[in-house]
Amino acid sequence: MKPPISRFPVPALDSLPDDVRRKMLEVQEKAGFIPNVFLTLAHRPDEFRAFVAYHDALLLRESGLSKGEKEMIIVATSGANRCLYCVVAHGAILRVYEKQPLLADQIAVNYLKADITPRQKAMLAFAMKVCTDSAAVGEADFAALREHGFSEEDAWDIAAITALFGLSNRMANVTSMRPNDEFYLMGRVPKAKT
C-alpha cells in the first residue's frame, strides 16, 4: 500500500468546483495522469486557482528563457530547498524538454557540474542566490546576467520562477506531497507506444 499523496485531505474530483476539475482533466488528458500537486492544492480551491494562474503566467509566457531553462531553475532551486516532489516532477519535465535523461539529476545535485552552457550556469547562479540569499542580490548579479545576454526582464523571470517555487517547495514539504510514480521514468526511457 502506497502512502497518501498528502497529509491533508485530498478532495474527490467530483466534489471540486467545475473550473478546478476542468483544469485537472485537461492536464490528465495531456499527461495521462493528474499530478499530485493539483490534487493536493485542490484542498483549497482558491489557492489552487491562484497558484496555477501565477505558474502559468510565468512558465507559459514567451520570454528570453526556453522552457527547458525555466525547468532548470525549478530543479536547481528545488534541490536546494530539498523538495522531493518538485525535483522529481520538474526533473521529469526538464528531461522531456531537453531530451537529456541525465541532466535533471546533475542540476538537482550540483548545477556547476552539470552538462549545461556557461550562460545557463550564470542563470542558475542568479537563481540560487535568489533562492538562498535574496537580500544579498545586487547590481553585480544583474551585471553577470547581462554578460551572458540576459535582459532585465529575463532577470525578473528567473527571480519570479525561483520565488514561486520557493512557495511550492515549502508547501510540498509541509504537506508531505508524494511525487506521482509516472514522473520517475519520464524522459529516462522511451515512451510506451499505445
N, C-alpha and C positions, 0 to 999 in steps of 0.2 A: 504494500500500500504506500502510495506516494504521500509526502507531507502536503499540507494545504498550500495553496499558492499565495496566501496572505494570512497574517494573524488576525485581520479584521474580516468581518462578514463580506462575502462576495455575492452580490445580488444575482438572481436568476435573470437571464436575458429577457424573458417575457415580463419581468417586473420593472424594467427600465423605461425611462421616458423615450418616446419614439425616436428623437434625434440621436440620442446616445446609442440606442440599439441599432439604428440605421448605420451609424459610423462604424460600429463593431462588425456588422455584417459586411460592409464594404471592405474592410480590412481582411476579414475572413475569406471573402471572395478572391481577393488578390493574393493573399499569402497562403491560403489553405488552412489557416487556424487563426484563432483570436489570441494575440499576445496577452500574456498575463497582466501586463501593465494596464491595459484597458479594463480588464475585469476587476483589478484591484482598485483603480481610481474611480470606477463606477460606484463604489461605496458612497461617494459624494458627487452626484451628477454635476453640480455647478462647478466644482473644482476640476472635474474631468473635462468639462467644456473649456474652461479657462486654460488648462494645461495643453490640451490638443490644439486650441487656437494659437497659442504662442509657439508651440512646437512647429506647427505648420507654417506660421508666418516666418519663422527663422529658417527652417530646413527646406521648404519647398520653393522659396523665392529665388529668382536668379541673382547671382552675386559673383564676386571675384573668386569665390571658393567653389570648388567642384563638390558634387555630392559626396564623393569619397573623402575629400579633405574635411568636410563637416563631420563625417563619421569618425575620422581620425581624432578630431578634437574631443568628441564624446568618449571614445575609447580610452584615450590617454588620461583625460581628467577623471573619468570614472574609475580607472585603475588607481589613480592617486587617492581617490575617495573610498577605495575598497568596496565598490559596488558590484557585487556579483551579477545582478540582473542586467545592468547596463553594459558591463564588459561583455557578457555572453550575447545579449540580444544585438547590441550595436556592433560588436565584433563580427557577428554573422552578416549584418548588412554591409559592413566595410569589406569583408571578404568577397561578397557578391559584387559590389560596385567596382572594386579594384581588380577582381579576378586573380587574387593572390591569397592562397589558402594559409600562408604563414604570417601574413602582415599584421593581423589584429593581435595575435599573441605577442609579437615583437613590440608593438606600440603600447599595449596594456602594461607590459613589464618595464620597458625602458626604450622610449622613443628615440633616444640618442644612438642606440644600437640597431634601430630598425632600418630596413631597406627602403628608405624614402629619400627624397631630394633635400638639398640644403634649404631650399625655400620652405618645404614642409616642416623641417626641423625648426626653422625660425618661427613658423606659425605655431607649432606646438610649444615652443619655449614661452611664447607670449601667453598662450592658453594656460600653461602650467603655472605661470606667475599669477595670472588672474585667479586661478583655482586655489593656490596655496598662500598667496600673499598679495592680494589685490591692492591693499593700502600702499604698497611699495611701487606700483606701476607708475612709471614716469616717462618723460619725453624720450629718454634713451631707448625705452622699449618700443615706442612708436617709430623711432628712427631705425631701429633694427628691422622692423617690418618693412619700412619703406625701401631699405636697401635690397629687399627681395621682391619688390614690385607690388607690395600690398598697399592699398589705399586706406584712408581714414575709415571709409565705410566697411572695408574688409576687417579692420581692427574692431569696429563695433560688432560685426558679425561674430568674430572669434570670441570676444568677451561675452556677448549675449548667449551664445550657444553654451559656453562654459558655465555661465551663471544659471541658465535654465537647468542644465544637467546637474549642477550642484544641488538644486532643489530636488530634482528627480532622484539623484543618488541617495540623498538623505531620506526621502520618503520610501524608497525601495528598501533601504536598510532597516528603517523603523518598522515597516510592515512585514518584514521577512519575505519579501516578494521573491518567488521562485521563478527562475527562467523556464520558459517552455522547452521541453526536450527537443523540439524541432530546431531550435536555434543552434544547438551544439554542432550539428553536422552541416548546416547551411554554408555553402561556399567552400567546404572542405572536400566533399565528394560530389561527383556528378549527380544532378537532379534526376530522380527516377522518372522514367518515361511512362506516361499514362495512356 
